Amino acid sequence: MKQRKSSLWGQVFQRLLKQKIALLGLGFLIFIFVFSFIGPFFSPYVNLGVNPTNINQPPNATHWLGTDKLGRDVLTRLMLAGRISLTVGLGAMVMSVTIGSLLGIMAGYYRGIVDQIVMRTADVLMTLPGLPLLFIMAAVMSEWKIPTEHRLYIVMLMLSLVGWPGLARLVRSQVLSLRERQFIQATDALGLRDRRKLLNHLLPNIVPLLIVSGTLSVGGAILSESTLSYFGLGVVPPEASWGNMITAANSLIDFQKRPWLWIPPGMAIFMTVISINLLGDGLRDAIDPNMKRR
């Protein structure tokens, strides 16, 4: 009896299971998502505000990671900050992948004037330094006094506008290669509409590229949001993010005497970004074994 061949994604999953370091990164990401999105439901300090009698307490049995300069529980703040940072990273990734993939497919398929407009726009954005450009955009947002509850979405939009050009160039080069394949020439012979060619035939063939690029871009978005928040230009208090938690420890005394204020959010950023990169590398090797480094 012949063995049933596994699907493409089944083979990818089997190869990913052999990537022990990638699985370690995936395990930590699952933990940080549970910690950030489910953990606050079990914390008794979520709805508690400023507590002047409990300021800058070191870690103890009641507050496992101590309290900050306003008497708030650092562990609970770390959970709530993880929600913001992860939401910004994922939201910015989804928007940048959507914009970059659509524009890249159109540029590679139609070429001509469409290709020139998309690629020249991408070239202009890529020549601009990303972080200073984000600082300028965030400073304008602060000058316009954007409400705190809306800043999260604007930060995601800013990160996606900066992040789509590189992905669009990758997608365009892939589509230019796919255009010459026989299955695309067959769709031309069948007289299929461009919409069906793009969405039903080209897009599925670049999904592996989008998965890997999107996974790796999440880490960059989290770092960028944390940097903006650290400088007071991203998510601002009372909303918590890992970046503005580090900003709260802004004195030499905090740095030397109160490490519980800045080490937990710093380690959260470090471990999350490292785990995302490990998972992205593992996905790349699992999707395309020929790229695996010896």
LINGI-V963564 format. One record per residue. PSI is psi in whole degrees, 0 to 359 (NA if undefined). D_LAST is the distance of its C-alpha to the last C-alpha in Angstrom with 1 decimal. Layout:
psi=PSI d_last=D_LAST
psi=PSI d_last=D_LAST
This chain:
psi=129 d_last=36.1
psi=140 d_last=33.0
psi=139 d_last=30.4
psi=128 d_last=30.3
psi=137 d_last=27.1
psi=158 d_last=25.7
psi=172 d_last=25.8
psi=313 d_last=23.0
psi=333 d_last=23.1
psi=320 d_last=23.3
psi=321 d_last=20.1
psi=317 d_last=18.5
psi=320 d_last=20.2
psi=320 d_last=19.0
psi=325 d_last=15.3
psi=326 d_last=16.1
psi=339 d_last=17.8
psi=350 d_last=14.7
psi=89 d_last=13.2
psi=320 d_last=15.3
psi=321 d_last=14.9
psi=321 d_last=15.8
psi=326 d_last=18.7
psi=317 d_last=19.8
psi=319 d_last=20.1
psi=319 d_last=22.0
psi=318 d_last=24.2
psi=322 d_last=25.2
psi=320 d_last=26.0
psi=318 d_last=28.2
psi=315 d_last=29.9
psi=329 d_last=30.6
psi=316 d_last=32.0
psi=317 d_last=34.3
psi=317 d_last=35.2
psi=321 d_last=36.1
psi=336 d_last=37.8
psi=326 d_last=39.3
psi=316 d_last=39.8
psi=335 d_last=42.7
psi=340 d_last=44.8
psi=3 d_last=45.0
psi=132 d_last=45.8
psi=0 d_last=49.5
psi=8 d_last=49.1
psi=315 d_last=47.9
psi=5 d_last=51.4
psi=137 d_last=52.6
psi=217 d_last=53.3
psi=137 d_last=54.1
psi=92 d_last=55.3
psi=338 d_last=57.0
psi=357 d_last=57.7
psi=35 d_last=54.0
psi=135 d_last=52.5
psi=43 d_last=49.5
psi=136 d_last=49.5
psi=167 d_last=46.7
psi=135 d_last=44.7
psi=186 d_last=47.1
psi=332 d_last=47.8
psi=315 d_last=49.1
psi=101 d_last=46.5
psi=329 d_last=43.2
psi=19 d_last=41.7
psi=191 d_last=45.1
psi=162 d_last=47.0
psi=191 d_last=46.9
psi=353 d_last=49.8
psi=8 d_last=51.5
psi=14 d_last=51.3
psi=149 d_last=48.7
psi=122 d_last=46.3
psi=322 d_last=42.8
psi=316 d_last=41.0
psi=318 d_last=42.7
psi=323 d_last=42.1
psi=321 d_last=38.4
psi=311 d_last=38.4
psi=324 d_last=40.4
psi=325 d_last=38.3
psi=323 d_last=35.2
psi=312 d_last=36.9
psi=310 d_last=37.6
psi=317 d_last=34.2
psi=322 d_last=32.3
psi=317 d_last=34.9
psi=315 d_last=34.5
psi=313 d_last=30.8
psi=318 d_last=30.9
psi=316 d_last=34.0
psi=322 d_last=32.6
psi=314 d_last=29.4
psi=316 d_last=31.6
psi=317 d_last=33.9
psi=323 d_last=31.3
psi=319 d_last=29.3
psi=310 d_last=32.7
psi=312 d_last=34.0
psi=319 d_last=30.8
psi=316 d_last=30.1
psi=313 d_last=33.8
psi=323 d_last=34.3
psi=319 d_last=31.1
psi=315 d_last=32.1
psi=319 d_last=35.6
psi=318 d_last=34.5
psi=329 d_last=32.2
psi=312 d_last=34.7
psi=332 d_last=38.0
psi=208 d_last=36.9
psi=223 d_last=40.0
psi=325 d_last=41.8
psi=315 d_last=39.8
psi=317 d_last=36.6
psi=316 d_last=38.3
psi=312 d_last=39.7
psi=313 d_last=36.5
psi=324 d_last=34.2
psi=323 d_last=36.8
psi=317 d_last=37.3
psi=320 d_last=33.6
psi=318 d_last=33.5
psi=314 d_last=36.4
psi=326 d_last=34.9
psi=337 d_last=31.6
psi=339 d_last=33.6
psi=135 d_last=35.3
psi=126 d_last=33.7
psi=309 d_last=32.8
psi=314 d_last=33.9
psi=325 d_last=37.2
psi=320 d_last=37.9
psi=321 d_last=37.5
psi=317 d_last=39.8
psi=314 d_last=42.4
psi=320 d_last=42.3
psi=324 d_last=42.6
psi=321 d_last=45.4
psi=320 d_last=47.3
psi=320 d_last=46.8
psi=322 d_last=48.3
psi=326 d_last=51.1
psi=358 d_last=52.0
psi=52 d_last=52.1
psi=132 d_last=49.8
psi=149 d_last=50.5
psi=320 d_last=48.0
psi=343 d_last=47.4
psi=345 d_last=46.5
psi=325 d_last=44.1
psi=314 d_last=41.2
psi=325 d_last=41.3
psi=322 d_last=41.8
psi=318 d_last=38.8
psi=318 d_last=36.6
psi=318 d_last=38.2
psi=316 d_last=37.6
psi=323 d_last=33.9
psi=324 d_last=33.5
psi=328 d_last=35.4
psi=332 d_last=33.1
psi=343 d_last=29.9
psi=331 d_last=30.5
psi=316 d_last=30.3
psi=318 d_last=26.5
psi=322 d_last=26.0
psi=322 d_last=28.8
psi=319 d_last=27.2
psi=315 d_last=24.0
psi=318 d_last=26.2
psi=314 d_last=28.4
psi=324 d_last=25.8
psi=319 d_last=24.6
psi=322 d_last=28.2
psi=324 d_last=29.0
psi=319 d_last=26.4
psi=332 d_last=27.7
psi=332 d_last=31.3
psi=359 d_last=31.0
psi=157 d_last=29.8
psi=327 d_last=32.4
psi=331 d_last=32.8
psi=321 d_last=33.9
psi=327 d_last=36.2
psi=323 d_last=37.6
psi=326 d_last=38.5
psi=318 d_last=40.3
psi=328 d_last=42.2
psi=349 d_last=43.2
psi=30 d_last=44.5
psi=151 d_last=42.6
psi=156 d_last=43.2
psi=323 d_last=40.7
psi=317 d_last=40.4
psi=323 d_last=39.3
psi=316 d_last=36.8
psi=313 d_last=35.2
psi=326 d_last=35.2
psi=339 d_last=34.9
psi=317 d_last=32.6
psi=313 d_last=30.6
psi=314 d_last=30.1
psi=333 d_last=28.5
psi=348 d_last=25.9
psi=3 d_last=24.8
psi=316 d_last=24.9
psi=319 d_last=21.1
psi=318 d_last=20.9
psi=322 d_last=23.8
psi=312 d_last=22.4
psi=312 d_last=19.3
psi=319 d_last=21.3
psi=319 d_last=24.1
psi=314 d_last=22.2
psi=331 d_last=20.8
psi=340 d_last=24.3
psi=317 d_last=26.0
psi=317 d_last=24.7
psi=322 d_last=26.0
psi=321 d_last=29.3
psi=318 d_last=29.8
psi=318 d_last=29.2
psi=317 d_last=31.6
psi=319 d_last=34.2
psi=322 d_last=34.1
psi=315 d_last=34.6
psi=316 d_last=37.5
psi=326 d_last=39.0
psi=322 d_last=38.7
psi=7 d_last=40.8
psi=19 d_last=43.2
psi=0 d_last=42.4
psi=237 d_last=40.6
psi=127 d_last=41.7
psi=153 d_last=44.7
psi=150 d_last=46.6
psi=355 d_last=48.0
psi=140 d_last=44.9
psi=136 d_last=42.0
psi=163 d_last=38.4
psi=326 d_last=35.9
psi=311 d_last=36.5
psi=346 d_last=40.3
psi=321 d_last=40.1
psi=323 d_last=38.5
psi=326 d_last=41.2
psi=331 d_last=43.9
psi=71 d_last=43.0
psi=21 d_last=44.1
psi=161 d_last=46.1
psi=326 d_last=45.5
psi=316 d_last=47.2
psi=318 d_last=44.9
psi=320 d_last=41.9
psi=319 d_last=43.2
psi=341 d_last=45.4
psi=65 d_last=44.0
psi=340 d_last=40.2
psi=349 d_last=40.4
psi=329 d_last=41.2
psi=337 d_last=38.0
psi=314 d_last=35.3
psi=310 d_last=35.1
psi=326 d_last=34.6
psi=316 d_last=32.2
psi=325 d_last=30.1
psi=315 d_last=30.4
psi=311 d_last=29.1
psi=309 d_last=26.2
psi=323 d_last=25.1
psi=314 d_last=25.6
psi=318 d_last=23.7
psi=317 d_last=20.7
psi=320 d_last=20.8
psi=317 d_last=21.1
psi=321 d_last=18.0
psi=317 d_last=16.0
psi=319 d_last=17.5
psi=318 d_last=17.0
psi=319 d_last=13.2
psi=321 d_last=13.3
psi=319 d_last=15.8
psi=315 d_last=13.9
psi=327 d_last=10.9
psi=323 d_last=13.8
psi=321 d_last=16.0
psi=92 d_last=13.7
psi=337 d_last=10.9
psi=340 d_last=10.2
psi=354 d_last=9.2
psi=130 d_last=6.4
psi=137 d_last=3.8
psi=NA d_last=0.0
